[in-house]
Amino acid sequence: MFKNLGYSLTVLLLFSVSLAQIDSSKYDKFFKGQLTSIDEVLEEGEHYDFYDFNFKKGQEISFELSSDDFDTYLFLVTPEGPSFDADDYKSEDAKFVTRLAIPIAADGPYQIVVTSLHAHEKGDYILGVNIKEDFYQDFVTGTIEAPDKTLEENHFYDEFKLTISEGEIVTMALISPDFDTLLKLTMPDGKILSSDDIDGQIGFSRLSFIAEESGIYKIFVSSSYVGEVGVYQLSIAYSK
């Protein structure tokens, strides 16, 4: 939707002091901007700015958009085309905060779109970006489809088996532009971990744990709602 945006970004110098309480040192990159009536608009009338980045495979990127003036919303467009979005996140730093995270599975240009939840909203904002280098090692892409096996209550799913050694720290992240993600893990002893939405990002689920024993761990990629289908990316990180 946003892949071919051709407008230049204009950041006005006027900036509300109400956001001054935010500590910019907690971000790797930090931008101050303003949505105004002269900005371009999306299909339903939301003003927007955009920022271009080049990210590398294996990174995990986290964006945080804060404003006291408008209900914040973020879109991230990947080199492959799909976009990922996020809405509300609870924070004491500003009235409206949105967080969006994504594991980077391919080198290339990425574009973050700063906008509002509602049409014609305007005002000051802060965009912070944090980058974890060389975080993820394994990536799996797939599609949940109607013929797939189903979990309880007829949620379609894909299943993967992973051999993990005792003491390994494992992080698994599931993202999808098409459905509300649900990530489940069954340990060798039968214990089950699950994860739904993270930080208001509907299509992003994450599990992190220390393996208590060596063995085969079963991963279930599914959706939060019955009958949802679509493409997904599962990213896995290992450390000691």
Long-range contacts (C-beta under 8 A, 24 or more apart in sequence): 1-75, 1-77, 1-83, 2-50, 2-75, 2-77, 2-83, 2-111, 2-113, 3-77, 3-81, 3-111, 5-50, 5-111, 5-113, 7-40, 7-50, 9-33, 9-49, 9-50, 9-51, 10-36, 10-38, 10-39, 10-49, 11-49, 12-36, 14-124, 15-124, 16-68, 16-69, 16-123, 16-124, 18-68, 18-94, 18-124, 19-66, 19-67, 19-68, 19-94, 19-124, 19-125, 19-126, 21-93, 22-66, 22-93, 22-94, 22-126, 22-128, 24-126, 24-128, 26-128, 26-130, 27-64, 27-128, 27-129, 27-130, 28-129, 28-130, 28-131, 29-128, 29-129, 29-131, 30-126, 30-127, 30-128, 30-129, 31-126, 31-127, 31-128, 31-129, 32-124, 32-125, 32-126, 32-127, 33-114, 33-124, 33-125, 33-126, 33-127, 34-122, 34-123, 34-124, 34-125, 35-70, 35-114, 35-115, 35-116, 35-121, 35-122, 35-123, 35-125, 36-122, 37-120, 37-122, 41-119, 42-115, 44-119, 45-119, 45-120, 46-73, 46-115, 46-116, 46-117, 46-118, 46-119, 46-120, 46-121, 47-115, 47-116, 47-120, 47-121, 47-122, 48-113, 48-114, 48-115, 49-113, 49-114, 49-115, 50-111, 50-112, 50-113, 50-114, 51-111, 51-112, 51-114, 51-127, 52-109, 52-110, 52-111, 53-109, 53-110, 53-111, 53-112, 53-129, 54-107, 54-108, 54-109, 54-110, 55-104, 55-107, 55-108, 55-110, 55-131, 56-104, 56-107, 56-133, 57-104, 57-105, 57-106, 57-107, 57-139, 58-104, 58-133, 58-134, 58-135, 58-136, 58-137, 59-103, 59-104, 59-131, 59-132, 59-133, 59-134, 59-135, 59-136, 60-101, 60-102, 60-103, 60-104, 60-131, 60-132, 60-135, 60-136, 60-173, 61-101, 61-102, 61-104, 61-110, 61-129, 61-130, 61-131, 61-132, 62-99, 62-100, 62-101, 62-129, 62-130, 62-131, 62-132, 63-98, 63-99, 63-100, 63-101, 63-112, 63-127, 63-128, 63-129, 64-89, 64-97, 64-98, 64-99, 64-127, 64-128, 64-129, 64-130, 65-97, 65-98, 65-99, 65-100, 65-114, 65-125, 65-126, 65-127, 66-91, 66-93, 66-94, 66-96, 66-97, 66-125, 66-126, 66-127, 66-128, 67-94, 67-95, 67-96, 67-123, 67-124, 67-125, 67-126, 68-94, 68-95, 68-96, 68-123, 68-124, 69-95, 69-121, 69-122, 69-123, 69-124, 69-125, 70-96, 70-116, 70-117, 70-118, 70-121, 70-122, 70-123, 70-125, 71-96, 71-116, 71-117, 71-118, 71-121, 72-96, 72-97, 72-98, 72-114, 72-116, 72-117, 72-125, 73-98, 73-115, 73-116, 73-117, 74-98, 74-100, 74-112, 74-113, 74-114, 74-115, 75-112, 75-113, 75-115, 76-100, 76-102, 76-110, 76-111, 76-112, 76-113, 77-110, 77-111, 77-112, 77-113, 78-102, 78-106, 78-108, 78-110, 79-106, 79-108, 79-109, 79-110, 80-106, 82-177, 82-231, 83-177, 84-175, 84-177, 84-201, 84-203, 84-204, 85-201, 85-202, 85-203, 86-199, 86-200, 86-201, 86-202, 86-204, 87-117, 87-200, 87-202, 88-200, 89-199, 89-200, 94-126, 98-200, 99-199, 99-200, 99-201, 100-199, 100-201, 100-204, 101-173, 101-198, 101-199, 101-201, 101-204, 102-175, 102-204, 103-135, 103-136, 103-139, 103-173, 103-175, 103-233, 103-235, 104-136, 105-136, 105-139, 105-141, 105-233, 105-235, 135-171, 135-237, 136-171, 136-173, 136-235, 136-236, 136-237, 137-236, 137-237, 137-238, 138-235, 138-236, 139-233, 139-234, 139-235, 139-236, 140-233, 140-234, 140-235, 140-236, 141-231, 141-232, 141-233, 141-234, 142-221, 142-231, 142-232, 142-234, 143-229, 143-230, 143-231, 143-232, 144-179, 144-221, 144-222, 144-223, 144-228, 144-229, 144-230, 144-232, 145-229, 146-227, 146-229, 151-184, 151-220, 151-222, 153-226, 154-226, 154-227, 155-182, 155-222, 155-223, 155-224, 155-225, 155-226, 155-228, 156-222, 156-223, 156-227, 156-228, 156-229, 157-220, 157-221, 157-222, 158-220, 158-221, 158-222, 159-218, 159-219, 159-220, 159-221, 160-218, 160-219, 160-221, 160-234, 161-216, 161-217, 161-218, 161-219, 162-216, 162-217, 162-218, 162-219, 162-236, 163-214, 163-215, 163-216, 163-217, 164-211, 164-214, 164-215, 164-217, 164-238, 165-211, 165-214, 166-211, 166-212, 166-213, 166-214, 167-210, 167-211, 167-240, 168-210, 168-211, 168-238, 168-239, 168-240, 169-208, 169-209, 169-210, 169-211, 169-238, 169-239, 169-240, 170-207, 170-208, 170-209, 170-210, 170-211, 170-236, 170-237, 170-238, 171-206, 171-207, 171-208, 171-236, 171-237, 172-206, 172-207, 172-208, 172-219, 172-234, 172-235, 172-236, 172-237, 173-204, 173-205, 173-206, 173-234, 173-235, 173-236, 173-237, 174-204, 174-205, 174-206, 174-221, 174-232, 174-233, 174-234, 174-235, 175-203, 175-204, 175-205, 175-232, 175-233, 175-235, 176-203, 176-230, 176-231, 176-232, 176-233, 177-203, 177-230, 177-231, 178-203, 178-228, 178-229, 178-230, 178-231, 178-232, 179-203, 179-223, 179-224, 179-225, 179-228, 179-229, 179-230, 179-232, 180-223, 180-224, 180-225, 180-228, 181-205, 181-221, 181-222, 181-223, 181-224, 181-232, 182-222, 182-223, 182-224, 183-207, 183-219, 183-220, 183-221, 183-222, 183-234, 184-219, 184-220, 184-222, 185-209, 185-217, 185-218, 185-219, 185-220, 186-217, 186-218, 186-220, 187-212, 187-213, 187-215, 187-217, 188-213, 188-214, 188-215, 188-216, 188-217, 189-213, 196-224, 197-224
